[in-house]
């Protein structure tokens, strides 16, 4: 992990030592801040992935419902009316 020393503003690669190799200051606070920032980014990424997965599942469910309804109808005019109504309903829900 790379942090910036609060005292001498040096860029420091944190390994096992938690003191700045240039000025000797503790790197505790910068390390904690960087760890919190990384955790927040990971949490945000997970939330976005979960949202995309839910949207994909909803889209698949909408397609299944539409295909089932279309299979119940015979004739092209009934299918086109149902398809248009289903698309309008999906747009309203989004």
C-alpha positions, 0 to 999 in steps of 0.5 A, a space after each residue: 500500500 502506498 501512502 503520503 506522510 502527513 509530515 514530510 509529504 513523501 510517498 511511502 510504500 508501506 511494508 512491515 514498517 509503520 514509520 516514514 523512512 524519511 522523517 520517522 513520523 508514524 504512518 498510522 493515520 495515513 494507513 487507516 485512511 487508505 484502508 478505509 478508502 479501499 474498503 469503501 471502493 470495494 463496497 461500492 463496486 459490490 453494490 454496483 455488481 449486485 444492482 446489475 445482477 438484479 437488473 439482469 434477473 428482472 430483464 430475464 423475468 420480463 422476457 420469460 413473461 413476455 414469451 409465455 404470453 406470446 406463446 398463449 396468443 395465436 396470430 401476429 396481430 395479437 402478438 404485436 399488440 401484446 408485445 407493445 403493451 409489454 414494452 410500455 409496461 416495462 418502460 414504466 417500471 424502469 
